Amino acid sequence: MAILEGSVVFVDDDYAKDHTNANAFYDALRTGGRPVAAYAKVPPAKHLDHWDGLSLVVLDWNLSEPESRVEGVSVPKMAADANRRELIDFLISLLDRYFCPVFIVSADAPELIERALRGAKGFPAEVLGRRVQILQKDADNLLPKLEKLVADDPVLSTFRVWEQQYQAAKNRMFIDLDVLGIDWLLYIREAAREDGTDPGHELVSSLYGNLQHRVDPVAFDLTLLEDSTLPDDGEAQRKVVHGRSVLPEKRLYKSTIMPGDFFSKWRKSDPDDAIWMNITPACYTVRGRTKAEVRLHLIRGVPEHVLDTQKPEKLRSKREHESRSATVDVLHDGKAYKFDFGTLETFSWSTVAKYREGRLLSPYITHVQQRHAIFLTSEGLPAVLPLMYKSAAPLPNTVGE
C-alpha cells in the first residue's frame, strides 16, 4: 500500500503543456490511478469544501495568469505581487482546514521561498519543513521522492496510515451495518426516545464505539522514532500532555455537555485561577433527557505545585493515597490542578456555559470520577496494631500442594 495513495490537488500552470516537468508529473499521477484535481491557477476558495481525504497537494510557486503567459512579455510587478498574495492566502486557508503534506515546487531557490513565506502576514511559519516542504521543480521521479519524504516523517506517515485505516474501517463498518437495512438506525432512534436522550448523541457514541475496534493498531509503525529522544524541555512536554488530554473550548460544540467540561472565572468568591470540573455521569448531561435544564455536579480545583525533583513513582504513590482529592496534570495554563471532592456543588448549565474553557478527555476524567465514587463509599476501619501478630504461629508452607 502506497503511503500517498488517494486524491491529489495539483496546481501548476504548465500541467497541460506537453514536454514539461509539470505535465510529466501530472501524467504519472493519473496513470497511477489517483484522482487528480488539476488547476492552472489558484483554486477558488469554495473548492476546498470538496477535498476531504486528500493525500497531498502539489503547488507551483510561480503561477501566472494565462493571459500574461506570452513569451517575451514579463508580468508587471504589481500583478505578480497580487498573484503571490492570492497563492499565500490559499495556502493559509488550506493549512487551517486540512492536515496533509503540501509540496511547493519551483525553479527558485528553496531558501528564497521559505523566506517569503516566513515574512508573509498570517502564514503559520511553524509548518515549514514539516507539513509544507519546498522542492526544486526540475527534480526527476518526483512522486517516489514525495512518498519517501512522507514515509520518513513520523507525524505525516502516522497521519497517512491513520487516514487509510480510518477510511477502511469506516467503509467496512457501514457495509456490515447496511446488511441490517435501516433497522440499526431505527433501534438507535427508538432507544434514544425511550431513554429521553438526543438520538444524534446516541448515534455518534454508537458509531465511534464500533469504529475504534475496526482499526488495526499494528499498522502504525513507530520505528522512525527509535533514534529520537524526548527533549529535556518541561514546557514542550507540558504542551504534549495538554494536547493529548484536553480539548479547548473552540473545538467543542455548544450543543454537547460531557464529563470533563471545566469552567473558570465565573464566581467572584473564587480565586482567579480556580477551576470547576464537571463529574456528572454522561447519561445525565445529554440534553433532552428531561424537560428540566441540565444540572452539573462540579468539583473545584486549584493549582498544585509539583516539584521537578520529585521521583515519578513517589509522586504517583502520594496522589493515589489521597482519598479526598484527584490531581490532573497540565489541565489549564500549563498547571496541574488538585480537585477536592469535598467542594462538590450543583449548578445549572446556563449558569456556567459561557465560562467553559475546555474538556478533559477519557481516561483522565474517568479516573477522576472513579476516585470520587470511592470517596463517596469510603469508610474508615480501626487501626491494625502489629502487636496483635506477636508470637503468632507461622502459617504452614503450602507451596507445591
C-alpha positions as CSV (number, residue, x, y, z in Angstrom):
1,M,0.0,0.0,0.0
2,A,1.5,3.3,-1.1
3,I,1.6,5.8,1.7
4,L,0.4,8.6,-0.6
5,E,-2.4,6.7,-2.2
6,G,-5.6,8.8,-2.7
7,S,-6.7,12.0,-4.3
8,V,-4.3,14.8,-5.2
9,V,-4.7,18.6,-5.8
10,F,-2.2,19.7,-8.4
11,V,-1.7,23.4,-9.1
12,D,0.6,24.3,-11.9
13,D,0.1,26.5,-15.0
14,D,2.1,24.0,-17.1
15,Y,0.2,20.8,-16.2
16,A,-1.4,20.6,-19.6
17,K,1.6,21.7,-21.6
18,D,3.5,18.9,-23.3
19,H,7.1,18.2,-22.6
20,T,7.2,20.0,-19.2
21,N,8.1,18.6,-15.8
22,A,4.6,19.6,-14.6
23,N,2.9,17.7,-17.4
24,A,5.1,14.6,-16.8
25,F,4.2,14.5,-13.1
26,Y,0.6,15.1,-13.8
27,D,0.5,12.2,-16.2
28,A,2.3,10.0,-13.7
29,L,-0.3,10.7,-11.1
30,R,-3.2,9.9,-13.4
31,T,-1.5,6.8,-14.8
32,G,-1.2,5.5,-11.3
33,G,-5.0,5.8,-10.8
34,R,-5.0,8.7,-8.4
35,P,-8.0,11.1,-8.7
36,V,-6.3,14.4,-9.6
37,A,-7.9,17.9,-9.3
38,A,-5.7,20.0,-11.6
39,Y,-5.6,23.8,-11.7
40,A,-3.6,26.2,-13.8
41,K,-4.2,29.0,-11.3
42,V,-5.1,29.3,-7.6
43,P,-8.2,27.2,-6.9
44,P,-11.4,29.1,-5.8
45,A,-11.9,29.0,-2.0
46,K,-15.3,27.2,-2.4
47,H,-13.5,24.2,-3.9
48,L,-11.9,23.4,-0.5
49,D,-15.3,22.1,0.6
50,H,-14.8,19.0,-1.6
51,W,-11.3,18.0,-0.6
52,D,-11.8,15.7,2.3
53,G,-9.4,12.7,2.3
54,L,-6.6,14.5,0.4
55,S,-3.4,12.6,0.2
56,L,-1.2,15.5,-0.9
57,V,-1.2,19.0,-2.5
58,V,1.5,19.9,-5.1
59,L,1.7,23.6,-5.8
60,D,3.8,25.6,-8.3
61,W,5.3,28.7,-6.6
62,N,5.4,30.8,-9.8
63,L,1.9,30.8,-11.1
64,S,0.9,33.3,-13.6
65,E,-2.4,34.2,-15.2
66,P,-2.9,32.5,-18.7
67,E,-3.3,35.9,-20.5
68,S,0.1,37.0,-19.1
69,R,2.0,33.9,-20.3
70,V,3.2,35.3,-23.6
71,E,6.8,34.6,-24.5
72,G,9.0,37.7,-24.1
73,V,6.4,39.6,-22.1
74,S,7.0,39.9,-18.4
75,V,4.3,40.1,-15.7
76,P,4.1,43.6,-14.1
77,K,5.4,43.6,-10.5
78,M,2.0,44.7,-9.1
79,A,0.2,41.8,-10.8
80,A,2.8,39.3,-9.7
81,D,2.6,40.5,-6.1
82,A,-1.2,40.2,-6.2
83,N,-0.9,36.6,-7.7
84,R,1.6,35.7,-4.9
85,R,-0.6,37.1,-2.2
86,E,-3.6,35.1,-3.6
87,L,-1.5,31.9,-3.5
88,I,-0.4,32.5,0.1
89,D,-3.9,33.2,1.2
90,F,-5.0,29.9,-0.4
91,L,-2.2,28.1,1.4
92,I,-3.3,29.7,4.8
93,S,-6.9,28.5,4.2
94,L,-5.8,25.0,3.1
95,L,-3.5,24.5,6.1
96,D,-6.1,25.8,8.6
97,R,-8.7,23.3,7.2
98,Y,-6.8,20.2,6.2
99,F,-3.8,18.2,7.6
100,C,-2.0,16.8,4.6
101,P,1.5,17.1,3.1
102,V,1.9,20.2,0.9
103,F,4.8,20.3,-1.6
104,I,5.8,23.6,-3.1
105,V,7.8,23.1,-6.3
106,S,9.7,25.8,-8.0
107,A,12.9,26.6,-10.0
108,D,13.6,29.3,-7.4
109,A,16.0,28.6,-4.6
110,P,14.0,26.9,-1.7
111,E,15.5,29.4,0.9
112,L,14.1,32.3,-1.0
113,I,10.6,30.8,-1.0
114,E,10.9,29.9,2.7
115,R,12.0,33.5,3.5
116,A,9.0,34.9,1.6
117,L,6.6,32.6,3.4
118,R,8.0,33.4,6.8
119,G,7.6,37.1,6.1
120,A,4.0,36.7,4.8
121,K,1.3,38.1,7.0
122,G,-0.8,35.3,8.6
123,F,1.3,32.4,7.3
124,P,2.0,29.8,10.1
125,A,5.8,29.6,9.8
126,E,6.0,26.5,12.1
127,V,4.6,24.2,9.3
128,L,7.7,24.8,7.1
129,G,9.8,21.7,6.8
130,R,7.0,19.6,8.3
131,R,3.6,19.8,6.7
132,V,5.0,22.1,4.0
133,Q,8.1,21.2,2.1
134,I,9.8,23.1,-0.8
135,L,11.4,21.2,-3.7
136,Q,13.2,22.0,-6.9
137,K,10.9,21.9,-9.9
138,D,13.3,20.1,-12.2
139,A,13.5,17.0,-9.9
140,D,13.2,13.7,-11.7
141,N,10.9,10.9,-10.5
142,L,9.1,13.4,-8.2
143,L,6.4,11.0,-6.9
144,P,8.8,8.5,-5.3
145,K,10.6,11.3,-3.7
146,L,7.4,12.8,-2.3
147,E,6.4,9.3,-0.9
148,K,9.8,8.9,0.7
149,L,9.6,12.4,2.3
150,V,6.3,11.5,3.9
151,A,7.3,8.0,4.9
152,D,10.4,9.4,6.6
153,D,8.4,11.9,8.6
154,P,6.9,10.3,11.8
155,V,3.9,12.6,12.0
156,L,3.0,12.7,8.3
157,S,3.4,9.0,8.0
158,T,1.3,8.4,11.1
159,F,-1.4,10.7,9.7
160,R,-1.4,8.9,6.3
161,V,-1.7,5.4,8.0
162,W,-4.5,6.7,10.3
163,E,-6.3,8.1,7.2
164,Q,-6.1,4.8,5.4
165,Q,-7.1,2.8,8.4
166,Y,-10.0,5.1,9.2
167,Q,-11.3,5.1,5.7
168,A,-11.1,1.3,5.5
169,A,-12.7,0.8,8.9
170,K,-15.5,3.3,8.2
171,N,-16.4,1.6,4.9
172,R,-16.3,-1.9,6.5
173,M,-18.5,-0.8,9.3
174,F,-21.2,0.7,7.1
175,I,-21.0,-2.3,4.7
176,D,-21.7,-4.6,7.7
177,L,-24.5,-2.3,9.1
178,D,-26.1,-2.0,5.7
179,V,-26.9,-5.7,5.7
180,L,-29.3,-4.8,8.6
181,G,-31.1,-2.3,6.4
182,I,-32.4,0.7,8.3
183,D,-33.1,-1.4,11.4
184,W,-29.9,-0.3,13.2
185,L,-30.9,3.3,12.8
186,L,-34.4,2.7,13.9
187,Y,-33.1,0.9,17.0
188,I,-30.9,3.8,18.0
189,R,-33.7,6.3,17.4
190,E,-36.2,4.3,19.5
191,A,-33.7,3.6,22.3
192,A,-33.0,7.3,22.5
193,R,-36.7,8.1,22.6
194,E,-37.3,5.6,25.4
195,D,-34.3,6.9,27.3
196,G,-35.3,10.6,26.7
197,T,-31.9,11.4,25.1
198,D,-30.8,13.0,21.9
199,P,-30.7,10.5,19.0
200,G,-27.8,12.3,17.5
201,H,-25.7,11.8,20.6
202,E,-26.5,8.1,20.7
203,L,-25.7,7.7,17.1
204,V,-22.2,9.3,17.4
205,S,-21.5,7.2,20.5
206,S,-22.5,4.0,18.7
207,L,-20.6,4.7,15.5
208,Y,-17.3,5.7,17.2
209,G,-17.6,2.9,19.7
210,N,-17.9,0.4,16.8
211,L,-15.3,2.1,14.6
212,Q,-12.5,2.0,17.3
213,H,-12.3,-1.7,17.2
214,R,-12.0,-1.9,13.5
215,V,-8.7,0.0,13.3
216,D,-5.6,-2.2,13.2
217,P,-3.1,-0.7,15.8
218,V,-0.3,-2.9,14.3
219,A,-0.4,-0.8,11.1
220,F,1.2,2.1,12.9
221,D,5.0,1.8,12.6
222,L,6.9,4.0,15.1
223,T,10.3,2.6,14.4
224,L,11.1,6.0,12.9
225,L,11.3,7.3,16.5
226,E,13.8,4.7,17.7
227,D,16.8,7.1,17.4
228,S,14.9,10.1,18.8
229,T,14.9,11.1,22.4
230,L,12.4,13.2,24.3
231,P,13.8,16.7,24.7
232,D,14.7,17.9,28.2
233,D,12.1,20.7,27.9
234,G,9.4,20.9,30.5
235,E,7.3,23.4,28.6
236,A,7.3,21.2,25.4
237,Q,6.3,18.1,27.4
238,R,3.5,20.0,29.1
239,K,2.1,21.1,25.7
240,V,2.1,17.5,24.6
241,V,0.3,16.2,27.7
242,H,-2.2,19.0,27.5
243,G,-2.8,18.4,23.8
244,R,-3.4,14.7,24.4
245,S,-5.7,15.0,27.4
246,V,-7.7,18.3,26.8
247,L,-9.8,19.7,24.0
248,P,-10.0,23.5,24.1
249,E,-13.4,25.2,24.0
250,K,-13.0,26.4,20.4
251,R,-13.0,22.7,19.3
252,L,-16.2,21.8,21.2
253,Y,-19.8,22.0,20.0
254,K,-22.0,24.3,22.0
255,S,-24.7,21.6,21.9
256,T,-22.7,19.0,23.8
257,I,-22.1,18.7,27.5
258,M,-19.9,16.0,28.8
259,P,-18.0,14.8,31.9
260,G,-14.7,16.6,32.0
261,D,-16.0,20.0,30.9
262,F,-14.3,22.6,33.0
263,F,-15.0,26.2,33.8
264,S,-13.2,29.2,35.2
265,K,-13.7,32.8,36.4
266,W,-17.5,32.6,36.9
267,R,-17.7,33.1,40.7
268,K,-16.5,36.2,42.2
269,S,-15.8,34.4,45.5
270,D,-13.3,32.1,43.8
271,P,-9.5,32.8,43.3
272,D,-8.8,33.8,39.7
273,D,-7.0,30.5,39.0
274,A,-9.8,28.2,40.4
275,I,-11.3,25.6,38.0
276,W,-14.6,23.8,38.3
277,M,-14.8,20.3,36.8
278,N,-18.0,18.5,35.7
279,I,-18.1,14.9,37.0
280,T,-21.8,14.3,36.2
281,P,-22.3,10.9,34.5
282,A,-22.5,11.3,30.7
283,C,-26.1,10.0,30.5
284,Y,-27.3,12.9,32.7
285,T,-25.6,15.6,30.7
286,V,-27.4,14.8,27.4
287,R,-29.8,17.5,26.6
288,G,-33.4,16.3,26.1
289,R,-33.3,13.6,28.7
290,T,-35.7,15.6,30.9
291,K,-37.7,18.8,30.4
292,A,-35.8,20.4,33.2
293,E,-32.5,22.1,32.5
294,V,-29.3,20.1,32.7
295,R,-27.7,20.4,36.1
296,L,-24.0,19.7,36.6
297,H,-22.1,18.2,39.6
298,L,-18.9,20.3,39.8
299,I,-15.8,20.0,42.0
300,R,-13.4,22.8,42.5
301,G,-9.7,22.6,41.8
302,V,-6.7,24.9,42.5
303,P,-3.2,24.8,41.0
304,E,-0.8,22.3,42.6
305,H,2.9,23.0,42.7
306,V,4.8,19.9,41.6
307,L,8.5,19.7,42.5
308,D,10.6,18.8,39.4
309,T,12.9,16.9,41.7
310,Q,10.2,14.5,43.0
311,K,10.5,11.0,41.6
312,P,7.6,9.9,39.4
313,E,6.8,6.7,41.4
314,K,6.7,8.6,44.8
315,L,4.5,11.3,43.3
316,R,2.1,8.7,41.9
317,S,2.0,6.9,45.2
318,K,1.4,10.1,47.1
319,R,-1.5,11.0,44.9
320,E,-3.1,7.6,44.9
321,H,-3.2,7.6,48.8
322,E,-5.0,11.0,48.9
323,S,-8.6,9.7,49.2
324,R,-10.2,13.2,49.3
325,S,-8.9,14.5,46.0
326,A,-7.7,13.9,42.5
327,T,-4.9,15.7,40.6
328,V,-5.0,16.4,36.8
329,D,-1.7,17.3,35.2
330,V,-1.4,20.2,32.8
331,L,-5.1,20.9,32.8
332,H,-5.0,24.7,32.2
333,D,-2.4,27.4,31.7
334,G,0.3,24.7,31.9
335,K,-0.5,23.9,35.5
336,A,-1.5,20.8,37.4
337,Y,-4.8,21.1,39.3
338,K,-5.9,19.4,42.5
339,F,-9.6,18.8,42.9
340,D,-11.0,18.5,46.4
341,F,-14.0,16.1,46.5
342,G,-15.5,18.0,49.5
343,T,-16.2,21.0,47.2
344,L,-18.9,19.3,45.2
345,E,-21.8,21.6,44.3
346,T,-24.5,21.5,41.6
347,F,-25.2,24.3,39.1
348,S,-27.3,24.7,36.0
349,W,-25.7,24.5,32.6
350,S,-26.9,28.0,31.7
351,T,-25.0,29.4,34.8
352,V,-21.6,28.2,33.7
353,A,-21.9,27.6,29.9
354,K,-20.2,30.7,28.7
355,Y,-17.3,30.2,31.1
356,R,-16.3,26.8,29.7
357,E,-12.5,26.5,29.0
358,G,-12.3,23.0,27.6
359,R,-12.9,19.3,28.2
360,L,-10.7,16.8,30.0
361,L,-10.9,13.6,27.9
362,S,-11.2,10.0,28.8
363,P,-9.5,8.1,30.5
364,Y,-8.3,11.1,32.6
365,I,-11.8,12.3,33.5
366,T,-12.9,8.7,34.1
367,H,-10.1,8.3,36.6
368,V,-11.3,11.4,38.5
369,Q,-14.9,10.1,38.5
370,Q,-13.8,6.7,39.8
371,R,-11.8,8.3,42.6
372,H,-14.8,10.4,43.6
373,A,-17.0,7.3,43.6
374,I,-14.6,5.6,46.0
375,F,-14.5,8.7,48.2
376,L,-18.3,8.6,48.5
377,T,-18.3,5.0,49.6
378,S,-15.2,5.1,51.8
379,E,-15.5,4.1,55.4
380,G,-12.7,4.1,57.9
381,L,-11.5,0.9,59.8
382,P,-9.9,0.6,63.2
383,A,-6.1,0.7,63.1
384,V,-4.3,-2.7,62.9
385,L,-1.6,-2.8,65.5
386,P,1.4,-5.0,64.6
387,L,1.5,-6.2,68.2
388,M,-1.5,-8.4,67.6
389,Y,0.6,-10.7,65.5
390,K,3.4,-11.1,68.1
391,S,4.1,-14.8,68.8
392,A,1.5,-15.9,66.3
393,A,2.0,-19.4,65.0
394,P,3.5,-19.3,61.5
395,L,1.3,-20.4,58.6
396,P,2.0,-23.8,57.1
397,N,4.1,-23.8,53.9
398,T,1.5,-24.8,51.2
399,V,3.7,-24.1,48.2
400,G,3.5,-27.1,45.8
401,E,0.5,-28.7,47.5
